[in-house]
Amino acid sequence: MAREGMDIVVLREPATGSIAEIIPGIGNNLIRFESGGHPVIEPPALLQMLQKEAYAPFQYGMPILFPPNRVHKGRFGYRGREYRLPINEPPDFHLHGELCKRAWEVVEEGVSSEGGAYVTSRFSYASHPDLMAYFPHSLTFTATFRLLEGRLYLEGTIVNDGEEESPFAFGLHPYFSLPFQRGKEIILHAPALEEWPVTSQAMVRGLPSQTEFSRSLNEGVSISEYSELGCSLITLKEGGAVCRIDIPDSAYSIRFRLGPEFPYLVLFRPDWSSAYSLEPYTYVTDAFNLPYEHERTGARGLMPGEVFHFETSMWTEALG
């Protein structure tokens, strides 16, 4: 369907009343998801914001990030090569990459009783000479959104089709729609292992440790008064994670399941909408520039022919 002059893929499930909307033309962004009669993902007020406002493509929906978060001065080195990414958050940072702004190609869509409603889209670096000029690696991203039994699944692959190892850092930035109102409790549960010391821009300032906050996340922490534009960075326990945001006054919770390929999670509360982000990353912010072992920070490469698989799912549940 078309809205505000843009093509949108709509996934519907009449049996559960669930609906998801994806806009392939701007980052393959999941701009809306509702489940169980509740909004899950925070959409932009107007779709045209995604075209006209510089930061909007990574301020709403669920932007796809490569690399996630900031790279200081847009520069880093890997395997003897220096990379210089454009500064898109002046004066100091490259922020969130280009995939969240560029058009993806829809390669398949459909619906079945067994597999639900789905759409598969693809993005290839090789099709964008301007990107290859500063990041010369033929990576191909494929992502499938699937709506089934009230749950929205995202499954995908990233393939290195080139002949050289590529530095690799991937993440997602879902904005979960939450009723931040005075006196309304919101509780976040996450299987946290450690917390990294970070600045307000999620830049790492030391090695992680167990903190009162990281320990408390396992039992549930109130985020009702979490500072606007505040952020935290945690390492998750191994083996994948299910995070939960409880809204007791409205008697429901949002669940967000991550595969083990995402060992790090950034927590962030924007000041431009009533939302909260749980951002799964494959590395910590600006990991290639940190003076720590790559095994600790998640900095890694993708070898020629290597395939990286990722998956997440989100849904709502009633609170008893």
Backbone bond lengths (Angstrom), bond angles and torsions (degrees), N, CA, C in turn:
res aa  C-N    CA-C-N  psi(-1)  N-CA   C-N-CA  omega(-1)  CA-C   N-CA-C  phi
1 M - - - 1.447 - - 1.518 109.46 -
2 A 1.348 116.37 160.44 1.453 122.02 179.46 1.517 109.74 -112.21
3 R 1.332 115.70 140.76 1.459 121.10 175.92 1.520 107.84 -147.52
4 E 1.316 115.73 130.22 1.466 121.55 -178.10 1.530 111.14 53.28
5 G 1.331 115.18 34.12 1.450 120.09 177.48 1.510 114.85 78.87
6 M 1.334 118.00 9.73 1.463 121.18 -179.04 1.520 110.31 -120.63
7 D 1.325 115.66 144.96 1.458 121.10 178.18 1.525 110.20 -82.32
8 I 1.328 115.35 130.28 1.460 121.99 -179.36 1.518 108.27 -125.32
9 V 1.317 115.89 135.84 1.461 121.05 172.69 1.523 107.71 -93.63
10 V 1.324 115.61 125.38 1.467 121.30 -178.45 1.524 109.12 -111.28
11 L 1.330 116.47 124.67 1.462 122.61 173.93 1.516 107.72 -106.83
12 R 1.327 116.73 124.43 1.470 121.20 -177.92 1.520 109.89 -124.14
13 E 1.321 114.68 149.10 1.458 121.36 173.43 1.526 107.69 -135.69
14 P 1.329 117.70 91.00 1.468 120.81 -175.33 1.524 113.42 -56.79
15 A 1.316 118.18 -33.36 1.465 120.54 -176.50 1.522 112.17 -62.76
16 T 1.342 117.02 -33.44 1.465 120.34 -179.34 1.517 112.62 -108.86
17 G 1.334 117.35 -6.27 1.462 120.33 -177.08 1.517 113.18 72.07
18 S 1.329 117.37 15.63 1.463 121.01 -178.23 1.527 110.08 -85.93
19 I 1.333 114.72 149.60 1.453 120.27 179.26 1.521 109.31 -148.24
20 A 1.329 115.77 141.05 1.461 122.05 175.43 1.520 107.86 -133.65
21 E 1.330 115.83 143.22 1.457 121.44 178.54 1.523 109.08 -128.66
22 I 1.322 115.27 130.87 1.460 121.99 -178.46 1.518 108.22 -124.46
23 I 1.332 116.51 139.17 1.454 120.95 178.25 1.531 108.73 -115.18
24 P 1.341 117.51 92.12 1.475 120.93 -176.87 1.519 112.94 -60.24
25 G 1.335 117.36 -31.61 1.451 120.90 -175.32 1.514 114.82 -68.97
26 I 1.320 117.55 -14.91 1.461 121.46 176.46 1.520 108.05 -132.07
27 G 1.322 115.00 82.39 1.452 121.04 171.89 1.501 116.40 77.04
28 N 1.349 117.83 8.11 1.469 120.20 -175.22 1.525 110.08 53.99
29 N 1.324 114.86 41.41 1.461 122.31 -172.48 1.529 111.14 -80.50
30 L 1.325 115.14 131.41 1.462 121.15 169.79 1.526 107.02 -77.29
31 I 1.323 117.38 100.77 1.460 120.24 -172.57 1.530 113.23 -94.32
32 R 1.344 116.69 -7.05 1.472 118.73 178.60 1.513 109.13 -159.53
33 F 1.319 115.88 136.87 1.460 121.17 169.35 1.511 107.55 -148.73
34 E 1.337 115.07 127.26 1.459 122.00 175.52 1.515 108.69 -127.20
35 S 1.332 115.81 137.08 1.459 120.85 -177.00 1.515 109.05 -148.66
36 G 1.338 116.58 138.38 1.453 120.31 178.97 1.506 113.49 63.91
37 G 1.326 116.87 23.85 1.458 120.89 -179.04 1.524 113.70 80.45
38 H 1.338 117.12 11.55 1.459 120.89 -177.54 1.520 110.55 -124.22
39 P 1.348 117.25 143.05 1.464 119.16 171.75 1.520 109.61 -72.03
40 V 1.315 116.87 135.30 1.464 121.86 179.84 1.522 110.70 -108.95
41 I 1.320 116.96 -45.54 1.461 122.50 -177.40 1.524 109.40 -109.85
42 E 1.339 115.60 135.64 1.468 122.21 -178.12 1.527 110.88 -82.72
43 P 1.355 117.99 117.10 1.465 120.42 -179.54 1.530 110.79 -89.36
44 P 1.329 117.27 164.16 1.467 119.50 170.61 1.520 109.68 -71.63
45 A 1.324 117.12 151.97 1.469 120.49 177.91 1.523 110.40 -62.26
46 L 1.325 116.67 -38.11 1.459 123.46 177.67 1.520 108.69 -134.37
47 L 1.317 117.41 135.43 1.454 120.11 178.96 1.522 111.83 -62.84
48 Q 1.331 116.90 -30.67 1.457 119.76 -178.54 1.522 112.22 -62.57
49 M 1.335 117.00 -19.50 1.458 119.57 175.48 1.522 110.29 -58.75
50 L 1.339 116.71 -35.22 1.457 120.89 -178.22 1.524 111.96 -66.09
51 Q 1.342 116.67 -23.68 1.457 121.20 178.79 1.521 112.83 -93.50
52 K 1.339 116.47 -33.08 1.458 120.19 -169.20 1.518 114.57 -99.04
53 E 1.339 117.80 -22.12 1.455 120.67 -177.14 1.526 109.63 -106.54
54 A 1.314 116.13 130.24 1.465 121.49 -170.47 1.523 112.84 -58.65
55 Y 1.342 117.82 -41.39 1.456 120.78 -174.87 1.532 113.28 -94.44
56 A 1.312 117.65 -10.89 1.469 120.69 -173.60 1.529 114.18 -57.99
57 P 1.347 120.69 -34.75 1.477 118.81 -179.34 1.525 113.94 -60.28
58 F 1.345 118.48 -20.14 1.464 118.28 174.55 1.526 111.98 -118.04
59 Q 1.358 116.88 26.64 1.463 120.84 178.29 1.528 113.45 -116.05
60 Y 1.337 117.50 -2.08 1.457 120.75 -177.98 1.527 109.53 -145.47
61 G 1.331 115.33 161.19 1.460 119.82 175.98 1.511 111.67 71.94
62 M 1.342 116.04 -135.30 1.455 122.38 175.32 1.529 108.74 -136.43
63 P 1.332 117.72 80.14 1.458 120.56 179.04 1.521 112.14 -60.72
64 I 1.335 114.92 146.94 1.461 123.12 175.92 1.525 107.51 -99.28
65 L 1.326 116.71 125.56 1.456 121.61 -168.14 1.531 112.11 -114.42
66 F 1.346 115.08 131.36 1.468 120.55 173.82 1.524 108.46 -154.03
67 P 1.327 118.78 101.74 1.468 127.21 -2.66 1.525 110.65 -83.49
68 P 1.335 117.56 158.19 1.460 119.50 178.61 1.524 111.66 -77.01
69 N 1.332 114.79 144.50 1.456 123.76 175.88 1.528 111.75 64.66
70 R 1.325 117.10 -149.10 1.462 121.44 -165.92 1.532 113.13 -101.57
71 V 1.326 114.18 146.73 1.459 122.16 168.96 1.528 106.15 -119.29
72 H 1.330 116.30 119.79 1.457 120.47 -174.95 1.531 110.96 -65.15
73 K 1.325 114.87 126.39 1.474 123.05 -177.10 1.528 112.63 60.06
74 G 1.338 116.85 8.57 1.454 120.94 -179.07 1.515 113.67 69.19
75 R 1.337 117.60 13.76 1.462 120.55 -173.40 1.528 111.44 -119.97
76 F 1.313 115.34 142.28 1.454 121.19 170.58 1.521 108.31 -160.91
77 G 1.323 115.82 162.82 1.450 120.57 178.29 1.510 111.32 -120.04
78 Y 1.355 114.93 148.19 1.463 119.87 177.08 1.522 108.65 -155.35
79 R 1.329 115.73 129.72 1.470 123.26 178.64 1.533 111.73 51.94
80 G 1.340 115.43 40.15 1.455 119.93 175.76 1.511 115.52 82.67
81 R 1.327 118.07 0.73 1.463 121.29 179.50 1.521 109.66 -111.15
82 E 1.333 116.43 138.62 1.460 120.71 175.99 1.521 109.72 -97.01
83 Y 1.310 115.94 134.70 1.458 122.67 178.21 1.524 109.25 -111.55
84 R 1.322 115.49 136.91 1.461 121.50 177.61 1.521 108.80 -126.08
85 L 1.317 115.76 103.44 1.457 122.17 -179.53 1.527 109.34 -90.87
86 P 1.326 118.24 151.26 1.469 119.99 -178.45 1.527 111.64 -65.16
87 I 1.325 115.82 144.57 1.465 121.99 176.10 1.528 107.79 -81.61
88 N 1.333 116.70 105.62 1.467 120.40 179.26 1.531 112.94 -109.34
89 E 1.346 115.79 1.49 1.458 121.24 170.39 1.535 106.80 -131.05
90 P 1.320 116.09 80.18 1.467 120.12 -175.01 1.537 111.02 -59.87
91 P 1.359 116.49 150.11 1.472 125.57 3.89 1.519 114.42 -96.96
92 D 1.333 117.84 -3.89 1.461 118.62 -164.08 1.523 117.44 -117.98
93 F 1.340 119.93 -11.00 1.459 117.83 -165.20 1.523 114.21 -132.16
94 H 1.317 113.92 146.89 1.459 122.35 157.44 1.528 105.89 -93.32
95 L 1.331 117.19 129.40 1.456 121.53 -171.68 1.522 111.67 -124.10
96 H 1.320 116.54 117.66 1.472 124.83 166.37 1.528 116.35 69.75
97 G 1.322 119.01 0.65 1.454 119.39 173.56 1.514 114.47 78.61
98 E 1.340 115.66 -168.75 1.467 122.55 -173.38 1.522 114.02 -108.09
99 L 1.333 117.95 -18.19 1.460 119.33 -173.90 1.522 112.66 -61.55
100 C 1.337 116.74 -28.98 1.464 119.84 -177.13 1.527 112.77 -76.13
101 K 1.328 116.80 -7.14 1.464 120.41 179.92 1.521 112.70 -112.57
102 R 1.311 117.27 -24.82 1.461 121.23 -172.84 1.527 112.04 -84.53
103 A 1.336 115.36 159.61 1.464 121.51 178.50 1.523 110.54 -78.01
104 W 1.319 115.84 134.78 1.461 123.36 171.84 1.531 108.04 -102.06
105 E 1.316 115.78 155.39 1.466 122.04 179.62 1.528 109.91 -99.57
106 V 1.330 116.28 124.93 1.465 120.33 174.08 1.517 108.61 -75.63
107 V 1.332 116.52 123.83 1.465 120.20 -177.40 1.525 112.53 -109.42
108 E 1.342 117.06 -17.80 1.468 119.05 178.96 1.520 108.74 -164.95
109 E 1.316 116.40 144.11 1.457 121.64 172.14 1.525 108.91 -154.02
110 G 1.329 115.59 154.19 1.453 119.22 -178.58 1.511 111.53 177.07
111 V 1.324 114.53 -171.08 1.457 121.03 179.51 1.521 108.67 -154.09
112 S 1.343 115.68 142.56 1.456 120.70 175.63 1.516 108.28 -149.71
113 S 1.327 116.06 161.34 1.467 119.71 -179.14 1.522 111.43 -67.62
114 E 1.338 116.91 -30.16 1.465 119.83 -178.46 1.528 112.53 -86.40
115 G 1.325 116.51 -37.02 1.459 120.29 -173.11 1.504 115.61 -105.74
116 G 1.331 118.22 -1.50 1.447 121.42 -179.79 1.518 112.65 71.77
117 A 1.334 115.49 -166.68 1.460 122.02 177.23 1.519 108.51 -91.87
118 Y 1.337 116.67 137.44 1.459 118.80 -174.52 1.522 110.99 -148.05
119 V 1.334 114.85 160.30 1.460 121.92 171.59 1.521 107.77 -146.06
120 T 1.330 116.05 137.31 1.463 122.71 178.21 1.515 109.10 -117.79
121 S 1.324 115.60 130.46 1.464 121.12 -179.92 1.524 109.72 -128.90
122 R 1.347 114.61 162.19 1.464 119.45 -174.69 1.529 109.66 -140.10
123 F 1.340 113.81 147.63 1.466 120.94 174.18 1.519 108.00 -135.98
124 S 1.333 116.76 130.34 1.458 121.37 -178.76 1.524 110.16 -122.66
125 Y 1.325 116.36 124.08 1.459 120.27 176.48 1.527 111.16 -60.23
126 A 1.318 117.18 -34.91 1.464 121.09 -176.73 1.525 112.18 -61.37
127 S 1.326 117.50 -19.94 1.469 121.75 179.95 1.522 112.62 -86.67
128 H 1.341 116.48 1.87 1.467 120.48 -175.70 1.530 109.34 -130.22
129 P 1.333 117.35 88.23 1.472 120.56 -177.30 1.526 113.45 -57.07
130 D 1.333 118.33 -32.14 1.463 119.93 -179.17 1.523 111.10 -67.62
131 L 1.338 117.76 -33.53 1.457 120.41 175.56 1.526 110.86 -73.63
132 M 1.316 115.97 -41.75 1.463 120.50 -179.80 1.532 111.44 -63.35
133 A 1.333 116.77 -23.84 1.461 120.07 -178.63 1.523 111.55 -64.12
134 Y 1.340 117.07 -33.24 1.461 118.39 179.18 1.531 113.23 -113.24
135 F 1.320 117.75 -11.06 1.468 121.68 175.16 1.526 107.30 -136.92
136 P 1.340 117.63 81.79 1.471 121.94 -167.37 1.527 113.54 -82.54
137 H 1.321 115.66 62.93 1.461 120.10 179.81 1.533 108.87 -135.32
138 S 1.316 116.12 128.42 1.474 121.66 -177.01 1.527 109.98 -82.88
139 L 1.318 115.38 79.66 1.457 120.77 177.26 1.523 109.50 -95.17
140 T 1.329 115.91 140.08 1.467 121.45 177.25 1.519 109.00 -121.42
141 F 1.333 115.46 123.82 1.461 123.36 -179.14 1.527 108.90 -105.12
142 T 1.316 116.89 129.65 1.460 122.15 175.68 1.516 108.20 -127.87
143 A 1.334 116.70 131.32 1.467 121.06 -176.24 1.517 110.06 -136.97
144 T 1.328 115.81 134.07 1.463 122.03 177.63 1.519 109.60 -120.11
145 F 1.329 116.19 120.85 1.460 122.32 169.28 1.527 107.84 -93.42
146 R 1.335 116.24 132.96 1.458 120.85 -178.64 1.531 109.18 -135.95
147 L 1.336 116.36 126.55 1.460 122.22 178.17 1.519 108.56 -104.86
148 L 1.340 116.34 116.73 1.458 120.84 -174.50 1.523 109.27 -148.35
149 E 1.330 116.07 123.24 1.469 122.96 176.98 1.517 111.93 53.39
150 G 1.329 115.48 42.43 1.458 121.67 175.59 1.510 114.66 80.23
151 R 1.326 118.09 -0.93 1.460 121.69 179.78 1.520 109.82 -109.42
152 L 1.325 115.50 143.39 1.450 120.52 176.86 1.519 108.45 -108.10
153 Y 1.321 115.54 118.37 1.456 122.75 -179.07 1.528 109.42 -102.31
154 L 1.315 115.83 142.01 1.458 121.79 169.74 1.518 107.24 -124.10
155 E 1.310 115.52 119.54 1.460 121.88 178.79 1.520 108.29 -127.82
156 G 1.331 116.87 141.08 1.447 117.28 -178.42 1.509 113.67 -163.78
157 T 1.327 113.32 175.27 1.468 121.41 177.39 1.520 108.87 -137.40
158 I 1.329 114.08 153.54 1.461 122.14 170.44 1.523 106.01 -128.67
159 V 1.323 116.33 122.93 1.461 121.88 -174.16 1.519 109.30 -118.58
160 N 1.318 115.77 134.83 1.464 121.11 172.48 1.518 108.19 -89.56
161 D 1.326 116.27 101.24 1.460 121.72 179.87 1.529 112.60 -88.45
162 G 1.330 116.29 2.93 1.451 120.02 -178.28 1.516 112.51 -89.69
163 E 1.334 114.79 -171.09 1.464 121.25 -176.89 1.523 112.36 -108.68
164 E 1.328 117.72 1.97 1.456 121.73 179.30 1.521 110.30 -126.91
165 E 1.321 115.64 153.35 1.460 120.24 174.80 1.531 109.51 -63.89
166 S 1.323 116.10 138.02 1.460 121.55 -179.99 1.518 110.46 -111.14
167 P 1.334 118.76 136.52 1.465 118.63 169.82 1.523 108.50 -62.38
168 F 1.312 116.22 147.04 1.461 119.45 -168.94 1.529 110.83 -138.12
169 A 1.315 115.77 128.44 1.470 122.32 176.02 1.520 107.84 -156.46
170 F 1.327 117.10 122.26 1.466 121.41 -170.65 1.523 109.68 -137.31
171 G 1.330 115.94 147.96 1.462 119.31 178.01 1.515 112.49 -164.12
172 L 1.317 115.14 173.20 1.459 124.08 177.66 1.527 108.44 -128.82
173 H 1.343 115.78 156.62 1.468 120.00 -175.18 1.535 110.30 -135.82
174 P 1.338 118.20 63.77 1.461 118.74 -179.80 1.525 111.95 -70.83
175 Y 1.335 115.86 134.76 1.460 122.35 174.10 1.520 107.52 -101.85
176 F 1.324 116.30 103.99 1.455 120.49 -179.12 1.524 109.50 -82.32
177 S 1.325 115.17 126.75 1.457 121.93 -176.96 1.524 110.05 -74.76
178 L 1.338 117.04 117.88 1.463 121.87 -175.31 1.529 111.11 -132.42
179 P 1.336 116.64 146.84 1.470 120.81 -178.67 1.526 111.55 -86.01
180 F 1.333 116.84 74.01 1.468 119.86 177.44 1.527 108.87 -71.32
181 Q 1.325 115.02 99.40 1.464 121.92 178.88 1.516 108.78 -136.51
182 R 1.313 115.47 148.50 1.457 119.83 -179.17 1.530 110.38 -57.38
183 G 1.325 115.38 129.21 1.456 120.34 177.59 1.515 114.68 84.67
184 K 1.338 117.33 -0.18 1.465 120.77 -179.57 1.527 109.20 -103.53
185 E 1.320 116.59 115.75 1.459 121.56 -174.03 1.527 111.35 -78.53
186 I 1.339 115.98 137.90 1.460 123.19 174.02 1.520 107.00 -133.37
187 I 1.342 116.89 125.98 1.461 122.00 -173.63 1.525 109.55 -118.85
188 L 1.333 115.98 128.32 1.458 121.64 177.61 1.517 110.25 -106.33
189 H 1.342 115.77 130.67 1.462 123.22 173.42 1.526 107.94 -116.17
190 A 1.326 117.00 131.80 1.464 121.32 176.05 1.521 108.76 -150.35
191 P 1.336 118.22 139.61 1.466 121.59 -179.77 1.527 111.38 -77.76
192 A 1.328 115.83 73.84 1.460 121.80 -175.20 1.520 111.32 -82.93
193 L 1.323 115.53 141.60 1.457 121.76 175.18 1.522 110.63 -101.78
194 E 1.344 115.78 -49.75 1.459 121.21 -177.96 1.527 109.37 -145.04
195 E 1.318 115.62 164.31 1.461 122.23 175.33 1.523 109.04 -119.68
196 W 1.342 115.85 136.65 1.457 121.95 176.41 1.529 109.61 -92.42
197 P 1.321 118.03 139.09 1.466 119.62 172.41 1.525 109.44 -74.26
198 V 1.338 117.14 123.30 1.460 121.21 -176.37 1.525 110.68 -136.05
199 T 1.321 114.50 160.59 1.453 121.22 173.17 1.529 109.09 -80.78
200 S 1.332 116.24 179.51 1.465 120.46 177.24 1.523 111.91 -67.66
201 Q 1.327 117.90 -10.14 1.466 122.05 176.67 1.528 111.63 -106.21
202 A 1.335 115.40 16.68 1.471 123.03 177.02 1.519 113.29 66.49
203 M 1.336 117.84 21.24 1.456 121.22 175.49 1.525 108.89 -82.85
204 V 1.328 115.95 130.30 1.466 122.25 -174.07 1.527 110.79 -70.86
205 R 1.339 115.12 136.71 1.466 121.46 -178.57 1.526 111.81 -126.84
206 G 1.304 117.93 26.16 1.458 121.14 177.82 1.511 110.64 155.53
207 L 1.316 115.88 178.07 1.453 121.65 -179.97 1.525 110.96 -79.75
208 P 1.332 117.26 156.66 1.467 119.99 -176.39 1.520 112.02 -79.39
209 S 1.320 114.73 162.93 1.464 121.81 175.54 1.519 108.49 -154.68
210 Q 1.315 115.39 165.23 1.456 119.24 172.26 1.527 108.35 -73.38
211 T 1.316 116.07 130.01 1.453 122.11 -179.94 1.517 109.09 -125.77
212 E 1.302 115.71 170.64 1.464 119.31 176.56 1.524 110.24 -59.96
213 F 1.335 115.85 -39.00 1.460 119.75 -179.89 1.522 111.40 -66.09
214 S 1.342 117.98 -46.41 1.466 119.84 -178.07 1.516 110.92 -64.95
215 R 1.338 117.18 -38.60 1.467 119.38 177.99 1.526 110.78 -66.51
216 S 1.325 117.03 -40.54 1.462 121.10 -176.16 1.517 112.42 -69.60
217 L 1.331 116.67 -28.60 1.467 119.12 179.70 1.523 112.03 -58.56
218 N 1.312 117.13 -29.98 1.462 120.25 -179.52 1.527 112.16 -67.22
219 E 1.309 117.07 -29.18 1.476 121.53 179.66 1.524 111.92 -98.17
220 G 1.331 116.62 -18.99 1.457 120.29 -179.30 1.516 111.43 118.95
221 V 1.331 116.27 127.00 1.463 123.01 -178.48 1.521 108.80 -125.83
222 S 1.319 116.90 136.49 1.463 120.53 174.83 1.519 109.67 -71.18
223 I 1.325 116.36 128.80 1.464 120.94 174.19 1.524 110.80 -112.53
224 S 1.334 116.55 14.25 1.465 120.63 -178.18 1.518 111.80 -59.09
225 E 1.340 115.94 -35.27 1.464 120.78 -179.12 1.531 111.94 -108.82
226 Y 1.319 117.70 17.32 1.466 120.76 177.60 1.523 108.72 -58.12
227 S 1.317 117.20 132.59 1.460 121.50 -173.03 1.526 112.13 -62.27
228 E 1.319 116.33 135.89 1.452 119.92 173.00 1.525 109.39 -62.81
229 L 1.323 115.90 135.37 1.458 125.29 -174.33 1.528 112.15 68.16
230 G 1.344 116.90 10.10 1.448 120.62 173.40 1.510 110.64 -79.84
231 C 1.345 115.95 154.43 1.463 119.23 178.81 1.517 109.73 -147.94
232 S 1.329 115.25 158.27 1.462 124.02 175.21 1.519 107.18 -139.75
233 L 1.326 115.99 155.36 1.459 121.58 177.60 1.522 108.24 -131.33
234 I 1.324 116.35 123.04 1.463 120.05 -178.25 1.526 110.26 -126.49
235 T 1.323 114.12 153.09 1.462 121.10 167.59 1.517 107.28 -94.33
236 L 1.324 116.21 131.86 1.455 121.46 -179.41 1.528 110.58 -86.92
237 K 1.306 115.69 157.02 1.455 119.82 173.47 1.524 109.43 -65.09
238 E 1.325 116.51 151.82 1.459 120.87 -174.99 1.529 112.19 -67.85
239 G 1.341 114.27 152.56 1.458 119.21 172.59 1.503 115.84 99.30
240 G 1.346 117.49 14.35 1.451 119.31 -177.09 1.511 111.25 91.45
241 A 1.330 116.34 167.92 1.458 119.71 -173.04 1.522 111.06 -148.89
242 V 1.323 115.52 147.78 1.464 121.66 167.27 1.525 106.51 -119.57
243 C 1.315 115.33 115.34 1.460 121.35 176.42 1.528 108.72 -97.68
244 R 1.327 115.31 152.52 1.458 119.76 -174.86 1.522 109.38 -139.75
245 I 1.318 115.42 132.86 1.461 121.52 173.84 1.522 107.41 -116.43
246 D 1.325 116.74 112.07 1.464 122.15 -178.77 1.520 110.26 -94.71
247 I 1.338 116.06 135.48 1.464 123.03 173.74 1.525 106.45 -120.33
248 P 1.330 118.73 83.27 1.477 121.77 -171.81 1.521 113.99 -59.09
249 D 1.343 118.13 -37.86 1.466 120.04 -178.10 1.514 112.41 -63.01
250 S 1.328 116.68 -27.87 1.463 121.38 179.13 1.528 112.14 -103.94
251 A 1.336 116.32 1.48 1.473 123.60 172.28 1.529 113.98 59.76
252 Y 1.332 116.32 39.90 1.463 118.69 173.35 1.520 109.23 -148.68
253 S 1.319 115.18 165.72 1.456 121.08 175.51 1.514 109.14 -135.15
254 I 1.330 114.96 154.36 1.461 123.22 172.77 1.516 107.33 -102.14
255 R 1.327 116.97 130.40 1.465 122.05 178.03 1.528 109.06 -111.92
256 F 1.331 115.15 140.55 1.456 121.35 -178.57 1.521 107.73 -137.02
257 R 1.328 116.24 111.04 1.462 121.49 -178.13 1.522 110.26 -101.57
258 L 1.346 115.20 133.33 1.459 121.91 -178.81 1.517 109.56 -119.00
259 G 1.314 116.68 141.65 1.451 120.45 172.74 1.518 110.74 -73.99
260 P 1.332 117.96 164.06 1.470 122.40 -178.03 1.523 113.32 -66.53
261 E 1.323 117.66 -10.31 1.460 120.55 178.02 1.528 112.44 -71.07
262 F 1.346 116.29 -9.05 1.457 121.72 177.50 1.531 109.29 -113.03
263 P 1.334 118.66 89.62 1.461 120.04 -177.34 1.528 114.49 -84.92
264 Y 1.340 117.70 -7.94 1.466 120.59 -175.64 1.524 109.90 -123.72
265 L 1.333 114.88 151.00 1.459 120.13 -177.82 1.527 108.88 -140.54
266 V 1.338 115.67 124.25 1.462 121.59 172.54 1.520 108.49 -96.56
267 L 1.316 116.54 132.17 1.461 123.41 174.14 1.526 107.35 -103.58
268 F 1.315 116.95 133.82 1.462 119.69 -174.14 1.524 109.80 -152.86
269 R 1.349 115.63 135.52 1.459 120.36 175.00 1.522 109.12 -116.19
270 P 1.332 117.96 115.99 1.467 120.47 178.85 1.524 111.03 -74.11
271 D 1.336 115.15 163.29 1.468 119.31 174.94 1.522 111.90 -107.42
272 W 1.347 117.15 3.66 1.457 120.30 -177.66 1.535 112.88 -103.88
273 S 1.325 117.80 -3.18 1.464 119.77 177.99 1.518 109.19 -158.76
274 S 1.326 116.21 164.62 1.465 121.59 179.16 1.521 108.01 -86.87
275 A 1.322 114.78 80.74 1.466 120.69 -173.44 1.521 109.54 -150.39
276 Y 1.333 114.36 168.72 1.465 121.80 176.36 1.512 107.08 -147.06
277 S 1.327 116.43 137.46 1.461 120.96 -175.92 1.521 111.69 -107.19
278 L 1.316 115.08 136.80 1.463 123.79 165.56 1.517 105.23 -115.77
279 E 1.336 117.28 104.33 1.457 121.47 -170.66 1.527 110.57 -104.05
280 P 1.317 118.52 105.78 1.466 120.55 177.19 1.524 110.97 -77.97
281 Y 1.340 115.58 130.92 1.458 121.94 -178.84 1.529 109.88 -126.45
282 T 1.333 114.59 156.10 1.466 119.71 170.71 1.521 111.48 -88.81
283 Y 1.337 117.69 -13.61 1.462 121.08 177.71 1.515 109.88 -145.30
284 V 1.326 116.80 168.21 1.462 120.55 174.16 1.524 108.09 -83.88
285 T 1.309 116.16 158.58 1.457 121.67 -175.84 1.529 112.62 -50.92
286 D 1.341 115.10 128.96 1.460 122.54 173.93 1.528 112.15 57.26
287 A 1.325 116.42 37.43 1.469 121.08 -171.90 1.525 113.58 -59.68
288 F 1.339 118.13 -33.66 1.462 119.72 -176.88 1.529 112.43 -67.26
289 N 1.329 116.47 -18.14 1.462 120.46 179.04 1.526 113.16 -99.43
290 L 1.319 117.73 1.53 1.460 120.00 -178.36 1.530 111.14 -87.39
291 P 1.344 117.30 148.88 1.476 120.80 -177.41 1.525 112.60 -88.16
292 Y 1.338 116.67 38.43 1.451 120.71 -177.32 1.523 109.69 -123.07
293 E 1.322 116.01 161.92 1.456 120.62 178.79 1.531 110.59 -59.96
294 H 1.321 114.46 138.79 1.463 119.02 -178.39 1.521 112.14 -61.02
295 E 1.321 117.26 -30.82 1.466 120.10 178.62 1.527 111.11 -62.19
296 R 1.332 116.55 -26.93 1.464 120.54 -179.84 1.522 112.07 -82.99
297 T 1.326 116.33 -34.02 1.463 120.35 -172.19 1.525 113.99 -99.17
298 G 1.330 117.82 -13.83 1.456 120.40 -177.90 1.515 114.31 88.28
299 A 1.348 117.87 -1.78 1.469 119.39 175.33 1.525 108.84 -61.99
300 R 1.322 116.82 130.46 1.462 120.45 -174.89 1.516 109.70 -159.62
301 G 1.305 115.45 174.27 1.454 121.04 175.65 1.512 111.21 -118.69
302 L 1.323 114.99 167.17 1.461 122.73 173.77 1.522 106.53 -118.52
303 M 1.320 116.24 115.95 1.462 121.57 -174.42 1.526 110.88 -74.35
304 P 1.342 118.06 157.87 1.466 120.47 175.82 1.530 110.94 -54.56
305 G 1.311 116.04 129.54 1.459 121.88 -179.19 1.516 114.50 81.69
306 E 1.316 118.00 -8.55 1.469 120.43 -178.39 1.525 110.83 -71.99
307 V 1.335 115.32 144.78 1.459 122.10 179.47 1.530 109.00 -118.44
308 F 1.312 115.89 124.08 1.463 121.89 175.34 1.528 108.17 -100.80
309 H 1.329 117.32 125.60 1.462 122.44 178.95 1.524 109.64 -103.91
310 F 1.325 116.46 143.13 1.465 119.96 175.62 1.526 109.86 -142.38
311 E 1.326 115.02 154.51 1.463 119.54 176.72 1.519 110.60 -157.65
312 T 1.328 114.36 146.28 1.461 122.32 172.98 1.525 107.36 -143.42
313 S 1.306 116.38 167.50 1.464 121.27 169.95 1.521 108.43 -151.75
314 M 1.325 116.23 154.93 1.460 121.52 178.22 1.519 109.94 -143.17
315 W 1.329 115.74 149.11 1.457 121.80 -178.76 1.521 108.89 -165.64
316 T 1.325 116.48 175.85 1.470 121.02 174.84 1.521 109.71 -118.60
317 E 1.326 115.05 154.45 1.452 121.74 175.15 1.523 109.24 -137.71
318 A 1.320 115.60 147.83 1.461 120.33 176.20 1.521 109.81 -73.69
319 L 1.317 116.11 142.50 1.460 121.28 174.09 1.524 109.65 -91.99
320 G 1.334 115.63 128.68 1.450 119.56 -178.94 1.514 112.88 -77.63
